[in-house]
Amino acid sequence: MFADDERPKPEKLHEIGSDLTFLSAGELEERIAVLRAEIERLEADKTTKTTSRSAAEGFFKIK
């Protein structure tokens, strides 16, 4: 097991606000693909959570 400060850090493929000056068009496309995949992952998780919340609210709603 790793202590919290000893865990290997995942390599960042893109950092928001980083300098894009020296990146090629291909590298920019790669970063765009990574960010689009992350947006899809975030939207899927948001959908799951809002669906779960709606179901819970419906279950506990006073009739």
Secondary structure, DSSP 8 states (H G I E B T S, - for coil): ---GGGS-----S--TT---TT--HHHHHHHHHHHHHHHHHHHHHHHHHHHHHHHHHHHH---
